[in-house]
C-alpha cells in the first residue's frame, strides 16, 4: 500500500503540474480538544482528553470538460490516556479524474486512508473493538450515460484493499461491479434497477466470499421541500456466511429555507472485518440542521446500527453541535455526543464526549 500511496501522489502531481497556475487551491484545518468519558466503550471504562488536528489540502483543476481533484490530508491526535485511546497519525491521499460530455460522465478515482478501526467498525456494524488502525486503499471507475431523454445507464467497478493492525480483525480485498438502469417516469418521479456482484478474499485462512444482489428503487419529489426514496431487493451471499437476505431502505429528506432534515432506515449486506466476509446489518439515522442566523448553524443527529447475524450487538449515538463563523476564514465548533453499545449477551456501556474547536478554511489561495 505504501507503493500505492507514492504512485497516487506522483501521478496526481504529474497530471496537475502543467495547469498548476490555473488550479484552485483550498485548505481546511480543524483543531479540536475533546473530553471522552469512556473511549473504549466498555463497562466502567476510563476517560481521556484528546487533542486533534485534521488538516486537508485540495487542488482542483478544470480544463474544459475535464476536472481533476487532488487531495492530501491527515489526522494527528494525542491522548492523555493511551491505555484507552491511542495516539494517532493517520494520513490520507486521494485523486479524482472526471470527463464530461453532453451525454455521459466518466469518473476515475483512487485513494489511500488510515483511520481508527474502532470508529470504523462501530459505525458500520455497531460492534466495539480494540483501538487499532484500519488502512483502506480504493480504486474505482464509474460511467454514466444518457440513452434517451428519460433513461440512463450507470456502470461501475471497484477494488478495495483493507488492512487492520489488530489480530482480532480480518483484512481483505474485494472486487465489485455494479450496473444501474434508471427511468424518469415523470417530473420528480424516478425508477431504477440496481444489480451488483462482488468477491471478497480474506487475508487469512477464512474462505472466500461472494455476493450477488438486485434492488428496485423509487424516488419521488412530494413537494419542493420533501423527497421520498425507497428500495427493496435481495442479496445472495456465499462463503463465511451463506444465505439469501431481503435488503432495502427508506429515506425522507426535507430542505427548507432554514431547516433541513433527513430520516433513513436501511437493511444491507456489506463486508465486515469482524468475520472476514459479508454480514447483514440494520441501521437507522436521523439528522437535523437549523440556520440560527447567517453565521450560526445548529445540528443534531441520532443513529443506531445493529449487527443482525454476527453476535446481535448494537451501537447508537446521539449528538448536538453548533458551528459559528467568526471571520471569513475562521469558525468555531462545539459538540456533545453520547455513544451506547450493547453486546449480544446484553453487556451495556456508554460514553459521553464534549468537544470544542476552531476551523481555519480558505477556499482559494
SESEDO-734270 format. One record per atom (N, C-alpha, C): y, x, z. Coordinates in steps of 0.2 Angstrom, whole numbers, plus 5000, padded with zeros to 4 digits. Each point is the difference from the previous one (the first is absolute). Example, Ala and Ser with C-alpha at 12.3 -4.5 7.8 and 13.67 -1.06 7.14 Angstrom:
2
497250665039500649965000500650045000500549984996500650045001500549965003
END
This chain:
365
499450045000500649965000500650045000500050075003500650045000500250014992499450024996500250014993500349944997499849945002500349944997500750005002500250015006500750005002500450054996499850065000500450054996500049984992499549974998500049984993500549944999500049955005500549954999500750025000500150055005500750035001500250034993499650054998500150044994500149954994499649954998500149964995500649965000500149975006500649965001500750044998500050065003500650044999500150024993499450014996500050024993500349954996499849935002500249954996500749985001500250015006500749975002500550064999499850065000500550064999500549994994499849994994500449994995500649955001499849955003500649955001500250005007500050055004500250015007500749975001500550034995500749985001500149924999499549974997500149934999499649955005499750045005499649965005500449975005499749955003500349975006499650035006500450035005499750035006500149965006499549985004500149965006499750035005500250005006499750025006500149955006499550005004500049965006499750045006500350005006499750035005500149965006499449965002500049965006499850055006500449995006499850045006499949955005499550005004499849955005499750045007500249975005499750015007499649945002499450005002499649955002499650015006500049955004499650005006499549954999499350025001499449964999499650005006499949945003499749995006499250025000499750004994499350014999499850024993500250064997499950014993499250004999499650015004499350004999499749934999500349955003499849934999499350005004500050025006499450005004500249975007499549975003500249975007500250065005500649985003500350055005500250074996500250004994500250064997500750035002500150064999500650035002500549994995500750015002500549994995500250074997500549994995500350064997500649994997500550055000500649994996499950044994500249974994499950044994500750004996500150064998500650024996499850014993500349964995499850004993500650004995499950044995500450014994499649994994500349964995499649994994500450004994500250074998500450004994499649994994500449974995499749984993500650024995499850034995500450024994499749974994500449964996499849974994500450024994499750024994500450024994499849954995500449964997499949954995500350024993499750004995500350024993499849944995500549984997499949944995500250034993499650004996500150034993499849944995500449964998499949944996499449965003499549994997499449965002499650035006500150065001499650045005500350015006499749995006500250015006499650055004500250055003499650045004500350015007499549995005500250015007499650055004500350055003499750055004500249995007499650005005500249995007499650055004500450025005499750055005500249995007499650005005500249985006499550025006500049975005499650025006500249965006499550015005500249985007499850055005500550025004499950055005500149975007499550005004500049965006499850055006500349995005499950045006499949955006499450025004499849955005500150035007500249975005500150025007499350005003499549974997499350005003499550004994499850074999499650014994499249975001499949995006499349975002499949934997500549964999500049944998500349994993500550044998500350004994500250074997499650024995500150074997500750014997500250065000500550034996499849994993500549984996499849994993500550044995499850024994500450024995499649984993500249944998499749974994500450004994499850044995500450004994499849944995500449994995499849954995500450024994499749994994500350024994499749944995500549994995499849954995500350004994499749984994500350004994499849944996500549974997499949944996500350014993499749984994500250004994499949934996500649974998500049934997500350004993499649974996500349994993500049934998500649984998500149924999500149994992499749954998500149984993500249935000500249974995500249925000499449965002499450024999499449965002499550035005500250065003499550035004500350055005499750015005500250055005499450045002500050074999499550055002500250045006499650005006500250045006499550045002500250075001499550055002500350025007499550015005500350025006499550055004500250045004499650055004500350015006499750005006500350025006499550035005500250035005499650045005500449995007499749975005500349985006499550015006500350035005499750005007500349955005499649975004500249955005499650005005500249965006499549995005499449964999499450025001499449964999500049945005500350015006500049945004500449954998500650014997500449954998499749974994499750044995499849974994499449955001499550025004499449965002500249945003500550005005500249945004500349954995500550034995500349954996499549974995499550044998499549974995499549965002499750025006499449965003500149975007500650025003500149985007499650045005499650054998499650045005500450065002499950035006500350055003499650065000500250064998499750064999500450065004499750065000500350055003500650024995500550045003500650024997499850064995499949994994499950064995500449994994499850034995500450014994499649974994500349964996499749974994500450034994499750034995500350034994499849964994500449974997499949964994500350024994499650014995500250024993499949954995500449984996500049944995500250024993499649984996500250004992499949934997500549984996499949934998500450004993499849954996500349984994500049924999500549974998500149934999500349984994499849964996500349974994500049935000500649974999500249934999500249984993499749964997500249984993500149934999500549984997500149934998499749984994499549955000499749984994500349944997500349955003500449954997500649995005500449954999500649985004499749985007499449985000499849975007499350035003499850064996499450035003500150085000499750035005500050075000499450035003499850064999499450035002500250075004499750015006500150065004499450035001500050074998499450045001500250065004499550025005500250055005499450045001500050065002499550055002500350055005499550015005500350055005499450045003500250055004499650055003500350015007499650005005500350015007499550055003500350055004499650055004500350005007499649975005500250005007499650055004500350035004499750055005500350005007499549995005500250005007499850075003500450015006499850065003499749985007499749945000499649985006499349984998499550035004499349994998499849925000500349965004499849935000500249964994500550034996500249964994499850044994499849964995499650024994500550004994500150064997500450014994499749974994500349994995499749984994500450014994499749994994500449994994499849944997500549974996499949934997500350004993499649984995500349984993500049934999500549974998500149934999500449984994499849944998500449974994500149935001500549984996500249935001500349974994499849944998500349964995500349935002500649994997500349935002500249974994499949944999500349954995500449955003500750004998500449955003500349954994500149945003500249944996500649975003500650004996500649965003499949934998499849965004499849934999500749964998500550015004500649974999500550045004500749985000500550045004499850005007499950065003499950005007499249995002499649994995499349995002499550054996499750045004499650064996499250005003499650014995499350005002499750074998499550035004499850064998499250015002499750044996499350015002499950085000499850025006499950075002499350025000499850054997499350035000500150085002499650025005500050065003499350035000499950074999499450035002500250075003499650035004500150065004499450035002500050075001499450035003500250055005499750005006500250055005499550055002500250065000499550055002500350045007499649985005500150035007499950085000500450035004500050085000499550025006499449965000499550025005499349974997499549995004499449974998499949934999500649965002500049934999499949984992499649954999499949984993500649984996500050014994500649974996500149935000500649984999500149925000500449984993499949944999500349984994500349935001500549984996500349935001500249974994499949944999500249964994500349935002500549984998500349945002500449964994500149945001500449964996500449955004500749994999500449965004500549964995500149945002500449954996500649995004500650024997500649995004500549954997500449975004500649964998500650015004500650004996500650005003500549954998500449975004500549954998500650015004500549994996500750005004500249925001499949995007500249935002500749985000500450055001500749994999500450075000500650004999500350074999499950055005499849975006499950055006499350015002499649954998499350005003499550024994499550055001499550014996499350005003499549964997499450005003499550034995499550045003499550034997499349995003499550004996499349995003499550034996499550025002499450034996499449995004499450004996499449995002499550034996499550035003499550034995499450035004499650044997499450035003499950074999499750045005499950074999499350015002499650044996499450035001500050075002499750025005500050075003499350025000499950074999499350035001500150065003499550035003500150065004499950005007500450025004500050005008500049935002500449964996500049935002499949964993499549965001499849964994500149925001500249974995500249935000500549974996500049944999500549964996500549975005500650014999500549975005500649964996500249955003500649964998500650035002500550014995500650045002500649954997500650015003500549964998500650015004500549964999500650015004500549954998500549995005500649964999500650035002500649994996500650045001500649954999500450005005500649954999500650055001500550004995500650045001500649965000500550015004500649975000500650055000500449994995500650044999500749965000500350005006500649975000500650045000500649985001500650044999500050055006499849995006500050045005499450015004499549954999499450005003499450014995499550055001499550014996499350005004499549974998499450005004499450004995499450035002499450004997499449995004499649954998499449985004499450014996499550045002499450014996499350015004499549974997499350015003499650024994499550055002499650034995499350015003499550004996499350025001499850044995499850075001499950044995499450055001499850034995499550065001500350064997500050055005500450074998499650055003500250074998499650065002500250015008499650025004500150025007499750065002500450045003499850075002499549995006500049955003499649985006499250004998499949974995499350004998499850044993500550034997499950034994499849964994500349945000499849954995500549945000499849954997500449944999499949955006500649985003499949955006500549944999499849955003500349934999500550005006500649984999500549995005500449944999500449975005500449954999500750015003500549994997500750025003500549944999500450005005500649955000500650045001500649984996500650045001500649955000500550015004500649964999500650045001500550004996500550045000500749965000500550025003500649965000500650055000500549994996500650045000500649964999500550025004500649955001500650055000500549994995500650044999500549975005500150035006500549985005500750014997500150054997500650014997499950054993500550024997499950044994499750075002500150025006499850075002499450005004499849945003499549995005499449954998499450035001499449964998499550005006499849945002499549995005499349984996499550045002499349994998499549985005499549974998499449985005499450004996499450015003499449994997499449995004499549974998499449995003499450024995499550035003499450024995499450005005499549984996499350005004499550024994499650055002499450014995499450015004499449974997499449995003499550034996499650055002499450034997499449955001499849964994499549955001499350025000499950064998499350025000499850075002500550045003499950065003499850005007500449975004499849995007500449935003500349974995500449945002500650015004500350065000500650025004500649974996500550005004500749984997500650045002500550004997500650035002500649964998500549995004500649964998500650045002500649984997500650035002500649955000500550015004500649955000500650055001500549994995500550055000500749964999500550035003500749984999500450064998500550004995500450064999500749984998500450055001500749994998500350064996500349994994500350054996500749994999500450055002500749994999500350064996500449984995500350064996500750025003500050065002500650035004500550024995499850044995500450034994499649994994500350014994499750004994499350045000500050055004499450055000499650005006500249965005499750015007499849925002499449995003499949945003499650015006499949955005499750015006499449955000499450025003499549955000499750005008499949945002499649985006499449964999499550015003499449964999499650005007499649945000499649995006499349974997499550035002499349984996499550005006499649954999499450005005499350004996499650045001499350004997499549985004499549964998499449985004499450014996499550035004499350014996499549975005499549974996499449975003499450034997499550035003499450024997499549945000499550014996499549954999499649985007500050045005499749995006500549965005500649994998500549975004500550045004500050074999500450055004500749994997500549995004500749994997500550065003500550014995500550055002500649984996500650025003500649994997500550065001500550004996500550055000500749974998500550035003500749984999500450064998500349994994500450064998500749984999500550045002500749995000500350064996500349994994500350054996500749994999500450065000500750004998500150064995500449994995500150054995500649994996500150054996500550004994499750024994500349984994499850014994500650024995499950064998500550034995499749994993500449974995499849984994500550024995499950024994500550014995499649994993500249944997499649984994500150044994500650044999500150044994500550065002499750065001500450065001499950054995
END
